[in-house]
Amino acid sequence: MQAKIFRNKNKLMLTSGILIVIGFMSHFIFKNDQIFEISFIIASILGTIPIALQAYQALRVKVVSIDVLVTIAVVGAFIIKNYEESAIVTFLFLFGAYLEQRTLNKTRSAIKELTDMAPESALMKMDNGEFEEVDIFDVDIGDTLMVMTGSKVPVDGTVISGEGYINEASITGEAMAVEKVLDSKVFAGTILENGTLQVVADRVGEDTTFGKIIELVEEAQDAKSEAERFIDRFSKYYTPTVLLIAFIVYLVSKDIELAITILVLGCPGALVIGVPVSNVAGLGNGARHGVLLKGSEVIHDFSRTDTFVFDKTGTLTIGNPEVSETIYYSDRLDDALAYLSNIEKESNHPLAKAIITEIGEVKTYTVDQTEVIKGGGIVATIDGNRIAVGNIVLMRQESIELSPQVLDDAKRLEQEGNSLVLTSVNGELKIMMGIKDQIRKGVKEHLQALKDLGVKHLIMLSGDNQGTVDVVSKGLGLTEAHGNMLPEDKAEYVKKLKAQGRIVAFVGDGVNDSPSLALADIGIAMGSGTDVAIETSDVVLMNSDISRLPHALGLTKATARNMLQNILIAVGVVVFLLASVLFSDWMNMSIGMLLHEGSILVVIFNGMRLLRYENKK
């Protein structure tokens, strides 16, 4: 029966609200006091049932909650036949609980999402030399496995034969596929985009890098679930205090009506509704500005953040490699560009898409005698012309003359964080392209806005090489930047920062970021990121618009202030009412009710100010 009542608590609240409206209409419009009284009696009973049950459960574990005070106040209002107050108090209390339920619901499916991404089977080499599909739990260290194009790598291991490109975004977060050759290391949960590999298992099951990611998320979420909301800690002292005052007054005065009046006036209507209103207004403002905040705990912690840690790819950068600069060294470039585009259309290299997109529509040629030069690029014949596309090593192998100007250009582009693609036609260098993941537009200004809001440390962690990381860091004016970091390295770094007493927000978008997102005081995911990152996070920037980050921080600071203001208003009015009842002659139930309901309107309107919040900075 209790479970059924709690499941239908919102329906009881709605019914109670309708009855209150009917009661007021009967009294003020139709002048029917009988319907007025009956409506409020029924509304009070319906609203009290779930609150009384919660109070009973709290008392069973020796906790005097606000539910206990509300229940006693409603019973007292019945004794003095103030049905209007009892109905309004219970409705407001249930409505506040409803708002909290909606805004504080942090049920996450991150663990399930991660588990679903883990490989379930593997092609294992048997004693007869044939490969057979087996359950992933049947794979042991030292077993030889085959990975086909499009398949997940089942273990952490070492390549013993074959070549291919693996998408390691689930581990490193980097968008570019990584070439794997003999003796290369591979990670479980990554995807072989092309080629075929034979791998010997080094780590299996929970010991793999991907398994550790799942474990880290589990641990971090368990730790976070123990956080308590401020209002609950406050009510721990507030509720017994009001009960004690009412009891003492009754013992001294023997006036039951006065004691009940104190309970009714002390009922925290404004306190109950004030914090949820601030939360809902702040959440609504954030949603309109592309920021999803997951509850009041998030608002409180986010408002105090002094350290932001960023993943690079897909967060500070776009996440897709683009041609940043093209340098031409000869004439007849239309033909050279057409040759380059046609060759790249037959390539599986991760930079090929960026080149094809940059060149656009060109004449189609037949590519003949294609030869892939390991670690260098591609050499092919088009329309009788020998075309070489690749790095400087390939150009030298082709005996292409590289002038001092060409070498200077190459050095500059590499220092700026570019990968180089050179193109020669019949032994003559024609084109040099610099390709890199572009920094998001306006990021530097947005980071400065965070500093203006009181953030002291801006740190970048990335799985990319340190050279590229340093280039991005220097351009953005970050406090620190660290490259070559795996997910567990990032998570350990976040732990280290928290151990130093910092309030840490981590901004990321990949599965690999989920442990750090969960471990940080505030996890912030880009809306275009993986489902796991979004579920694990506390804040989501919709449409991956990092310009919303300063607005999000400013909004949480304003919301935290607003919540504190509402608490002070609510408690201040209650203290004033109680003091007036005890120490003055002019305070009575009617005046007290007017001030009591007025305080509720004040906190509601104060909270609604957040709907108009704009980050002036």
C-alpha positions as CSV (number, residue, x, y, z in Angstrom):
1,M,0.0,0.0,0.0
2,Q,2.8,2.4,0.9
3,A,4.6,1.7,-2.4
4,K,1.3,2.4,-4.3
5,I,0.8,5.7,-2.5
6,F,4.4,6.9,-3.2
7,R,4.0,5.9,-6.9
8,N,0.9,8.1,-7.1
9,K,2.2,10.9,-5.0
10,N,2.2,13.3,-7.9
11,K,-1.4,12.4,-8.7
12,L,-2.3,13.1,-5.1
13,M,-0.6,16.5,-5.3
14,L,-2.4,17.4,-8.5
15,T,-5.8,16.4,-7.0
16,S,-5.0,18.4,-3.9
17,G,-4.2,21.4,-6.1
18,I,-7.5,21.1,-8.0
19,L,-9.5,20.9,-4.8
20,I,-7.8,24.0,-3.4
21,V,-8.8,25.9,-6.5
22,I,-12.3,24.6,-6.2
23,G,-12.4,25.6,-2.5
24,F,-11.3,29.2,-3.3
25,M,-13.8,29.5,-6.2
26,S,-16.6,28.3,-3.9
27,H,-15.7,30.8,-1.2
28,F,-15.0,33.9,-3.3
29,I,-17.2,33.4,-6.3
30,F,-20.1,31.2,-5.3
31,K,-20.1,32.1,-1.6
32,N,-20.5,28.5,-0.6
33,D,-18.6,27.9,2.6
34,Q,-19.6,24.2,2.9
35,I,-17.9,23.2,-0.4
36,F,-15.0,25.5,0.6
37,E,-14.5,23.6,3.8
38,I,-15.0,20.1,2.4
39,S,-12.6,20.8,-0.5
40,F,-9.8,21.9,1.8
41,I,-10.4,19.0,4.2
42,I,-10.1,16.4,1.4
43,A,-7.1,18.3,-0.1
44,S,-5.4,18.2,3.4
45,I,-6.0,14.5,3.9
46,L,-4.8,13.6,0.4
47,G,-1.7,15.8,0.7
48,T,-0.9,14.5,4.3
49,I,-1.0,10.8,3.5
50,P,2.4,10.5,1.6
51,I,4.0,13.2,3.9
52,A,2.9,11.3,7.0
53,L,4.2,8.0,5.6
54,Q,7.6,9.7,4.9
55,A,7.6,11.1,8.4
56,Y,6.9,7.6,9.9
57,Q,9.7,6.1,7.9
58,A,12.1,8.9,9.0
59,L,11.1,8.3,12.7
60,R,11.7,4.6,12.3
61,V,15.4,5.4,11.6
62,K,15.5,8.0,14.3
63,V,15.5,11.0,12.0
64,V,13.3,14.1,12.7
65,S,12.8,15.3,9.2
66,I,10.8,18.2,7.8
67,D,8.1,15.6,6.9
68,V,7.6,15.1,10.7
69,L,7.1,18.9,11.3
70,V,4.8,19.2,8.3
71,T,2.7,16.3,9.6
72,I,2.4,17.7,13.1
73,A,1.6,21.1,11.7
74,V,-1.2,19.7,9.5
75,V,-2.7,17.8,12.5
76,G,-2.5,20.9,14.5
77,A,-4.2,23.0,11.8
78,F,-7.0,20.4,11.9
79,I,-7.3,20.7,15.6
80,I,-7.8,24.5,15.3
81,K,-9.9,23.9,12.2
82,N,-7.6,25.9,9.9
83,Y,-8.2,23.6,6.9
84,E,-7.1,26.2,4.4
85,E,-3.6,26.4,5.9
86,S,-3.2,22.6,6.2
87,A,-4.2,22.1,2.5
88,I,-1.9,24.8,1.2
89,V,1.1,23.6,3.3
90,T,0.7,20.0,2.1
91,F,0.3,21.0,-1.5
92,L,3.4,23.2,-1.4
93,F,5.4,20.5,0.3
94,L,4.4,17.9,-2.3
95,F,5.0,20.4,-5.2
96,G,8.5,21.1,-3.9
97,A,9.2,17.4,-3.7
98,Y,7.9,17.0,-7.2
99,L,10.3,19.7,-8.5
100,E,13.2,18.2,-6.7
101,Q,12.4,14.8,-8.1
102,R,12.5,16.2,-11.6
103,T,15.6,18.3,-11.2
104,L,17.6,16.0,-8.9
105,N,17.1,12.7,-10.8
106,K,20.6,11.6,-11.5
107,T,19.9,8.0,-12.5
108,R,22.6,7.1,-15.0
109,S,23.2,4.2,-17.3
110,A,26.9,4.8,-17.9
111,I,28.0,1.4,-16.6
112,K,25.5,-0.4,-18.9
113,E,26.6,1.7,-21.9
114,L,30.3,0.9,-21.2
115,T,29.6,-2.8,-20.7
116,D,27.7,-2.9,-24.0
117,M,30.7,-1.5,-25.8
118,A,33.1,-4.1,-24.5
119,P,33.9,-7.0,-26.9
120,E,32.0,-10.2,-26.3
121,S,33.8,-12.7,-28.5
122,A,37.1,-13.2,-30.3
123,L,38.6,-15.2,-33.2
124,M,41.2,-17.4,-31.4
125,K,43.8,-19.6,-33.0
126,M,43.2,-23.3,-32.1
127,D,45.7,-26.2,-31.8
128,N,45.0,-27.2,-35.4
129,G,46.0,-23.7,-36.7
130,E,42.4,-22.6,-37.5
131,F,40.7,-19.6,-36.0
132,E,37.4,-20.1,-34.3
133,E,35.0,-17.7,-32.5
134,V,35.1,-18.1,-28.7
135,D,33.6,-16.2,-25.8
136,I,35.9,-13.4,-24.6
137,F,36.1,-15.0,-21.2
138,D,37.8,-18.1,-22.7
139,V,40.7,-16.0,-23.9
140,D,43.9,-16.2,-21.8
141,I,47.2,-14.3,-21.8
142,G,49.4,-15.6,-24.6
143,D,46.6,-16.7,-26.9
144,T,46.8,-15.6,-30.6
145,L,43.7,-13.8,-31.9
146,M,42.7,-12.5,-35.4
147,V,41.0,-9.1,-35.8
148,M,39.1,-8.4,-39.0
149,T,38.1,-5.1,-40.6
150,G,35.3,-3.4,-38.6
151,S,35.8,-5.7,-35.6
152,K,36.6,-4.7,-32.0
153,V,40.0,-5.6,-30.7
154,P,39.1,-8.1,-27.9
155,V,42.2,-7.7,-25.7
156,D,45.2,-5.6,-24.9
157,G,48.0,-7.1,-27.0
158,T,50.8,-7.0,-29.5
159,V,50.6,-7.2,-33.3
160,I,52.5,-10.3,-34.5
161,S,51.4,-10.1,-38.2
162,G,49.4,-7.8,-40.5
163,E,48.8,-4.1,-40.9
164,G,45.9,-1.8,-40.5
165,Y,44.5,1.4,-39.0
166,I,42.7,1.3,-35.6
167,N,40.3,3.9,-34.3
168,E,41.4,4.3,-30.7
169,A,38.9,7.1,-29.8
170,S,37.4,4.9,-27.0
171,I,40.8,4.9,-25.3
172,T,42.7,8.0,-26.3
173,G,39.9,10.2,-27.5
174,E,41.8,11.1,-30.6
175,A,39.9,11.2,-33.9
176,M,42.7,10.1,-36.2
177,A,43.0,6.4,-36.7
178,V,46.4,5.0,-35.8
179,E,48.5,2.7,-38.1
180,K,49.3,-0.7,-36.6
181,V,52.2,-2.8,-37.8
182,L,54.4,-5.6,-36.4
183,D,55.0,-5.2,-32.7
184,S,52.5,-2.3,-32.3
185,K,50.4,-2.3,-29.1
186,V,46.6,-2.5,-29.4
187,F,43.8,-2.0,-26.8
188,A,40.6,-3.8,-26.1
189,G,37.5,-2.0,-27.2
190,T,39.2,-0.2,-30.1
191,I,38.0,-0.8,-33.7
192,L,40.0,-1.9,-36.7
193,E,38.9,0.3,-39.5
194,N,40.8,-1.6,-42.3
195,G,43.2,-4.4,-42.6
196,T,43.7,-7.7,-40.8
197,L,45.8,-8.2,-37.7
198,Q,47.0,-11.2,-35.7
199,V,47.5,-10.2,-32.0
200,V,48.9,-12.0,-29.0
201,A,47.0,-11.3,-25.8
202,D,49.0,-9.4,-23.2
203,R,46.0,-8.4,-20.9
204,V,42.5,-9.8,-20.9
205,G,39.1,-9.2,-19.2
206,E,39.1,-6.7,-16.3
207,D,42.9,-6.2,-16.6
208,T,42.6,-4.5,-20.0
209,T,42.7,-0.7,-20.4
210,F,39.0,-0.7,-21.3
211,G,38.2,-2.9,-18.3
212,K,39.9,-0.4,-16.0
213,I,37.8,2.4,-17.5
214,I,34.6,0.6,-16.5
215,E,36.1,0.0,-13.0
216,L,37.1,3.6,-12.5
217,V,33.6,4.8,-13.5
218,E,32.0,2.4,-11.0
219,E,34.2,3.6,-8.2
220,A,33.7,7.3,-8.9
221,Q,29.9,7.0,-9.2
222,D,29.7,5.1,-5.9
223,A,31.7,7.9,-4.2
224,K,29.5,10.6,-5.6
225,S,26.2,9.0,-4.6
226,E,27.0,9.7,-0.9
227,A,26.8,13.5,-1.3
228,E,24.0,15.2,0.8
229,R,22.0,18.3,-0.2
230,F,22.5,21.3,2.0
231,I,18.8,21.7,2.7
232,D,18.7,18.2,4.2
233,R,21.6,19.1,6.6
234,F,19.8,22.3,7.5
235,S,16.5,20.6,8.2
236,K,18.3,18.2,10.6
237,Y,18.5,21.1,13.1
238,Y,15.6,23.3,12.0
239,T,12.8,20.8,12.5
240,P,13.7,19.6,16.0
241,T,14.2,23.3,17.0
242,V,10.6,24.3,16.0
243,L,9.1,21.2,17.7
244,L,11.1,22.0,20.9
245,I,9.9,25.7,20.9
246,A,6.3,24.6,20.4
247,F,6.5,22.0,23.2
248,I,8.2,24.5,25.6
249,V,5.5,27.1,24.9
250,Y,2.8,24.6,25.7
251,L,4.4,23.5,28.9
252,V,4.8,27.1,30.1
253,S,1.5,28.6,28.8
254,K,-0.7,25.5,28.8
255,D,-2.1,27.1,25.7
256,I,-2.6,24.3,23.1
257,E,-3.8,26.8,20.4
258,L,-0.7,28.9,20.8
259,A,1.6,25.9,20.5
260,I,-0.2,24.7,17.4
261,T,0.0,28.3,16.0
262,I,3.8,28.2,16.5
263,L,3.9,24.8,14.6
264,V,1.8,26.2,11.8
265,L,3.7,29.4,11.5
266,G,7.0,27.5,11.8
267,C,6.1,25.2,9.0
268,P,8.8,25.8,6.4
269,G,6.6,26.5,3.4
270,A,9.0,29.1,1.9
271,L,12.0,26.9,2.8
272,V,10.5,23.9,1.1
273,I,9.7,25.7,-2.1
274,G,12.5,28.3,-2.2
275,V,15.4,26.0,-3.1
276,P,13.5,24.0,-5.8
277,V,12.3,27.2,-7.4
278,S,15.8,28.5,-7.6
279,N,16.9,25.1,-9.1
280,V,14.1,25.0,-11.7
281,A,14.7,28.6,-12.7
282,G,18.4,28.0,-13.0
283,L,17.9,24.8,-14.9
284,G,15.4,26.4,-17.2
285,N,17.8,29.3,-18.0
286,G,20.6,26.8,-18.7
287,A,18.4,24.7,-21.0
288,R,17.4,27.8,-23.0
289,H,21.1,28.6,-23.4
290,G,22.3,25.2,-24.4
291,V,23.4,24.0,-20.9
292,L,22.0,20.9,-19.2
293,L,22.6,21.0,-15.4
294,K,21.8,17.7,-13.5
295,G,20.5,18.9,-10.2
296,S,21.2,21.1,-7.1
297,E,24.3,19.3,-6.1
298,V,25.8,20.1,-9.5
299,I,24.9,23.8,-9.1
300,H,26.4,24.0,-5.6
301,D,29.7,22.3,-6.5
302,F,30.0,24.0,-10.0
303,S,29.6,27.4,-8.5
304,R,32.8,26.9,-6.4
305,T,34.9,25.4,-9.1
306,D,38.5,26.9,-9.2
307,T,40.1,24.4,-11.7
308,F,39.0,23.4,-15.2
309,V,40.6,20.4,-16.8
310,F,40.0,19.9,-20.6
311,D,40.4,17.0,-22.9
312,K,41.8,18.4,-26.2
313,T,40.1,16.6,-29.1
314,G,36.4,17.3,-29.6
315,T,36.5,19.8,-26.7
316,L,39.0,22.6,-27.3
317,T,39.4,21.4,-30.8
318,I,36.8,20.4,-33.3
319,G,37.7,16.7,-33.5
320,N,38.0,16.4,-37.2
321,P,41.4,16.9,-39.0
322,E,41.3,19.8,-41.6
323,V,43.8,21.3,-44.0
324,S,45.1,24.3,-42.2
325,E,47.4,25.6,-44.9
326,T,48.3,24.7,-48.5
327,I,51.6,25.8,-50.1
328,Y,52.2,25.6,-53.9
329,Y,55.6,25.3,-55.5
330,S,54.9,25.2,-59.2
331,D,52.4,25.9,-62.0
332,R,49.8,23.6,-63.5
333,L,48.3,23.1,-60.1
334,D,44.8,22.1,-61.3
335,D,46.3,18.8,-62.6
336,A,48.4,18.3,-59.5
337,L,45.4,18.8,-57.2
338,A,43.3,16.4,-59.4
339,Y,46.0,13.8,-59.2
340,L,46.3,14.2,-55.4
341,S,42.5,13.9,-54.9
342,N,42.1,10.8,-57.0
343,I,44.9,9.0,-55.2
344,E,43.5,10.0,-51.8
345,K,40.1,8.6,-52.8
346,E,41.7,5.2,-52.9
347,S,43.5,5.6,-49.6
348,N,42.4,4.5,-46.1
349,H,44.6,7.0,-44.4
350,P,42.8,9.2,-41.8
351,L,44.1,12.4,-43.4
352,A,42.7,11.5,-46.8
353,K,39.2,12.7,-46.1
354,A,40.5,16.1,-45.0
355,I,42.5,16.4,-48.3
356,I,39.5,15.4,-50.5
357,T,37.2,17.8,-48.7
358,E,39.7,20.7,-49.1
359,I,40.3,20.1,-52.8
360,G,36.6,19.6,-53.7
361,E,35.3,18.5,-57.1
362,V,38.1,17.7,-59.7
363,K,38.5,15.7,-62.9
364,T,38.4,12.0,-62.4
365,Y,41.5,9.9,-63.4
366,T,42.3,6.2,-63.4
367,V,45.0,5.5,-60.8
368,D,47.4,2.8,-61.9
369,Q,50.4,0.9,-60.4
370,T,49.6,2.0,-56.8
371,E,52.3,1.2,-54.3
372,V,52.0,1.9,-50.6
373,I,55.3,2.9,-49.1
374,K,55.3,1.8,-45.4
375,G,55.9,4.8,-43.2
376,G,56.0,7.2,-46.2
377,G,52.9,7.4,-48.3
378,I,51.7,6.3,-51.8
379,V,53.4,6.3,-55.2
380,A,51.1,5.8,-58.3
381,T,50.8,6.4,-62.0
382,I,48.1,8.7,-63.4
383,D,47.8,9.4,-67.1
384,G,51.5,8.4,-67.6
385,N,52.7,10.7,-64.8
386,R,54.5,9.4,-61.7
387,I,52.8,10.8,-58.6
388,A,54.2,10.6,-55.1
389,V,52.0,11.6,-52.1
390,G,53.4,11.4,-48.6
391,N,55.9,12.8,-46.1
392,I,59.4,14.3,-46.5
393,V,60.9,10.8,-46.1
394,L,59.0,9.7,-49.2
395,M,60.0,12.7,-51.1
396,R,63.7,12.0,-50.4
397,Q,63.2,8.4,-51.4
398,E,61.9,9.7,-54.7
399,S,64.9,12.0,-55.0
400,I,62.7,15.1,-55.0
401,E,64.7,18.3,-54.6
402,L,63.7,20.0,-51.3
403,S,64.9,23.6,-51.3
404,P,65.7,25.5,-48.1
405,Q,62.4,27.2,-48.4
406,V,60.5,23.9,-48.6
407,L,62.3,22.7,-45.5
408,D,61.6,25.9,-43.6
409,D,57.9,25.7,-44.6
410,A,57.8,22.1,-43.3
411,K,59.5,23.0,-40.0
412,R,57.1,25.9,-39.4
413,L,54.0,23.8,-40.2
414,E,55.2,21.0,-37.9
415,Q,55.9,23.5,-35.1
416,E,52.3,24.7,-35.5
417,G,51.0,21.2,-34.8
418,N,50.4,20.0,-38.4
419,S,50.9,16.7,-40.1
420,L,52.5,17.1,-43.5
421,V,51.3,15.8,-46.9
422,L,53.6,16.6,-49.9
423,T,52.8,15.9,-53.5
424,S,55.3,15.5,-56.4
425,V,54.6,15.0,-60.1
426,N,57.3,13.5,-62.3
427,G,60.0,14.3,-59.7
428,E,59.0,17.9,-59.1
429,L,57.4,19.0,-55.8
430,K,54.1,20.7,-56.4
431,I,52.1,20.9,-53.2
432,M,52.6,20.8,-49.4
433,M,49.6,20.6,-47.1
434,G,49.5,21.1,-43.4
435,I,46.7,19.2,-41.7
436,K,45.6,19.5,-38.1
437,D,42.6,19.4,-35.8
438,Q,41.4,23.0,-35.6
439,I,40.9,24.8,-32.4
440,R,37.2,25.7,-31.8
441,K,36.4,29.3,-32.8
442,G,36.5,31.7,-29.9
443,V,37.9,29.2,-27.4
444,K,40.6,31.6,-26.2
445,E,38.0,34.3,-25.4
446,H,35.7,31.8,-23.6
447,L,38.6,30.6,-21.5
448,Q,39.4,34.2,-20.5
449,A,35.8,34.6,-19.5
450,L,36.2,31.6,-17.1
451,K,39.2,33.4,-15.6
452,D,37.1,36.5,-15.2
453,L,34.6,34.4,-13.2
454,G,37.3,33.4,-10.7
455,V,38.7,30.2,-12.3
456,K,42.4,30.0,-11.3
457,H,43.7,27.0,-13.2
458,L,43.0,25.9,-16.9
459,I,44.6,22.6,-17.6
460,M,44.6,20.4,-20.8
461,L,45.1,16.6,-20.8
462,S,45.3,14.7,-24.1
463,G,46.3,11.4,-25.6
464,D,47.9,13.3,-28.5
465,N,51.7,13.9,-28.7
466,Q,53.2,16.5,-26.4
467,G,54.3,18.7,-29.3
468,T,50.8,19.2,-30.6
469,V,49.5,19.7,-27.1
470,D,52.1,22.4,-26.4
471,V,51.1,24.2,-29.6
472,V,47.4,24.2,-28.6
473,S,48.2,25.2,-25.0
474,K,50.4,28.1,-26.1
475,G,47.8,29.4,-28.4
476,L,45.1,29.3,-25.8
477,G,47.1,30.6,-22.8
478,L,46.5,27.5,-20.6
479,T,48.0,27.1,-17.1
480,E,49.3,23.5,-17.9
481,A,49.2,21.0,-20.7
482,H,50.1,17.3,-20.7
483,G,50.2,14.9,-23.6
484,N,50.5,11.1,-24.2
485,M,48.0,10.4,-21.4
486,L,45.8,7.3,-21.3
487,P,42.4,7.4,-19.5
488,E,43.8,6.1,-16.3
489,D,46.5,8.8,-16.4
490,K,43.9,11.5,-16.7
491,A,41.9,10.0,-13.9
492,E,44.9,9.9,-11.6
493,Y,45.7,13.5,-12.5
494,V,42.1,14.5,-11.5
495,K,42.5,12.6,-8.2
496,K,45.8,14.4,-7.6
497,L,44.2,17.8,-8.2
498,K,41.3,17.0,-5.8
499,A,43.8,15.8,-3.2
500,Q,45.4,19.3,-3.3
501,G,42.0,20.7,-2.2
502,R,40.9,22.1,-5.6
503,I,37.3,22.0,-6.8
504,V,37.8,20.3,-10.2
505,A,35.6,20.4,-13.3
506,F,36.6,18.1,-16.2
507,V,35.4,18.8,-19.7
508,G,35.5,16.0,-22.2
509,D,33.5,14.1,-24.9
510,G,34.7,10.5,-25.3
511,V,34.3,7.1,-23.6
512,N,37.9,7.5,-22.5
513,D,36.9,10.7,-20.6
514,S,34.2,8.9,-18.6
515,P,36.4,8.0,-15.6
516,S,37.7,11.6,-15.3
517,L,34.2,13.0,-15.8
518,A,32.9,10.8,-12.9
519,L,35.9,11.4,-10.6
520,A,35.9,15.2,-11.0
521,D,33.7,17.3,-8.7
522,I,31.9,18.4,-11.8
523,G,32.0,16.4,-15.1
524,I,31.1,18.4,-18.2
525,A,30.4,16.6,-21.5
526,M,30.1,18.0,-25.0
527,G,26.6,17.3,-26.4
528,S,28.1,15.7,-29.5
529,G,30.1,13.3,-27.4
530,T,29.4,9.6,-26.6
531,D,26.4,8.5,-24.7
532,V,28.6,7.2,-21.9
533,A,30.3,10.6,-21.5
534,I,27.0,12.4,-21.4
535,E,25.5,10.0,-18.9
536,T,28.5,10.1,-16.6
537,S,28.7,13.9,-16.6
538,D,27.0,16.4,-14.3
539,V,26.7,19.1,-17.0
540,V,26.2,18.7,-20.8
541,L,27.0,21.5,-23.3
542,M,24.4,20.9,-26.0
543,N,25.6,21.2,-29.6
544,S,29.1,21.1,-28.2
545,D,29.1,24.8,-27.9
546,I,32.0,25.6,-25.5
547,S,30.9,29.3,-25.6
548,R,28.2,28.2,-23.2
549,L,30.7,27.2,-20.5
550,P,31.2,30.7,-19.1
551,H,27.4,31.2,-19.0
552,A,27.0,27.8,-17.2
553,L,29.6,28.8,-14.5
554,G,28.1,32.3,-14.1
555,L,24.6,30.8,-13.9
556,T,25.5,28.3,-11.2
557,K,27.1,31.1,-9.2
558,A,24.0,33.2,-9.5
559,T,21.8,30.2,-8.7
560,A,23.8,29.3,-5.6
561,R,23.5,32.9,-4.4
562,N,19.7,32.8,-5.1
563,M,19.2,29.6,-3.2
564,L,21.1,31.1,-0.2
565,Q,18.9,34.2,-0.4
566,N,15.7,32.1,-0.4
567,I,16.9,30.1,2.6
568,L,17.7,33.3,4.5
569,I,14.3,34.8,3.5
570,A,12.4,31.7,4.5
571,V,14.2,31.2,7.8
572,G,14.2,34.9,8.6
573,V,10.4,35.2,8.1
574,V,9.8,32.1,10.3
575,V,12.0,33.5,13.1
576,F,10.2,36.8,12.8
577,L,6.8,35.2,13.0
578,L,7.7,33.0,16.0
579,A,9.3,35.9,17.8
580,S,6.2,38.0,17.2
581,V,3.9,35.3,18.4
582,L,5.9,34.9,21.6
583,F,6.8,38.5,22.4
584,S,4.1,40.7,21.0
585,D,0.4,41.2,21.2
586,W,-0.3,42.3,17.6
587,M,0.7,39.0,15.9
588,N,-2.2,36.6,15.3
589,M,-3.0,33.7,13.1
590,S,-4.4,35.8,10.2
591,I,-1.5,38.3,10.1
592,G,1.0,35.3,10.4
593,M,-0.7,33.5,7.5
594,L,-0.5,36.6,5.4
595,L,3.2,37.1,6.1
596,H,3.8,33.3,5.8
597,E,2.2,33.1,2.3
598,G,3.9,36.4,1.3
599,S,7.3,34.9,2.1
600,I,6.5,32.0,-0.3
601,L,5.7,34.5,-3.1
602,V,8.9,36.4,-2.4
603,V,11.1,33.4,-2.7
604,I,9.3,32.3,-5.9
605,F,9.7,35.7,-7.5
606,N,13.3,35.8,-6.3
607,G,14.0,32.5,-7.9
608,M,12.3,33.5,-11.2
609,R,14.8,36.3,-11.6
610,L,17.2,33.6,-12.7
611,L,15.2,33.0,-15.8
612,R,16.5,36.4,-17.1
613,Y,20.1,35.8,-16.1
614,E,22.7,36.7,-18.7
615,N,26.5,36.4,-18.3
616,K,27.5,40.0,-18.6
617,K,31.2,39.0,-18.7
